[in-house]
Amino acid sequence: MTVIFSGVQPSGDAPTLGNYLGAFKQFAAFQAENDCIYCVVDQHAITVKQDPKLLKERVRRLAAIYLAVGIDPDKSILFIQSEVPAHAQAAWMLQCIVSVGELERMTQYKDKSDGKARVNAALLTYPPLMVADILLYNTNVVPVGDDQKQHIELTRDLAERFNKQYKNVLTVPEISTPKQGARIMSLQEPTRKMSKSDENKKATIFLTDTPAQITKKN
């Protein structure tokens, strides 16, 4: 069977409409005929400062949302990234075969570091952790939104590079993006992607918003 893997950060108030249309909507549909593995990627969330108590609450909330959108624990594996040490271990191995230049060219790094006097190292090196998340499970297909295509391209590049150096041990995954809804834009800044970490809450529709809240934002 085809192995499907996807992970979502427990950051911000809750996943957004963009997260749902770009990824979550595909998750349940994949369960019928595939081996599905879904992850709460809490180690990615700590690339920025977190309140440990709040982060724990967000992990639980995101797990509940996974179930609410149709993930069936009898059909899919659902787990928390930090509870599997192999993710961090594999990320270190992948950092050893990726260049600083490749990481500096990642669009999300450039966007999040732009204009900042201090940038922590994890913001630069978190793509290899994302690559490790995917490659650990011999993933065939990764369902993501349009903004994650560059990360999947890096995943494919590093898998092929690793295979060339250490024999063919890693599966090179394909990306799955929806025909509609792959990139949902901010309600306040239409040139930017809708983000759950946007400080302007009027810019984002969260999956936990009530109908009245959504109407007010529109």
Buried (B, 14 or more C-beta within 10 A) or exposed (E): EEBBBBBBBBBBBBBBBBBBBBBBBBBBEBBEEBBBBBBBBBBBBBBEEBEEEEBEEBBEBBBEBBEEBBBEEEBBEBEBBBEBEEBEEBBEBBBEBBEEEBBEEBEBBEEBBEEEEEEBEEBBBBBBBBBBBBBBBEBBBBBBBBBBBBBBEBBBBBBEBBBEEEEEEBBBBEBBBBEEBBBBEBBBEEEEBBBBEBEEBEBBBBBBBEEEBEEEBE
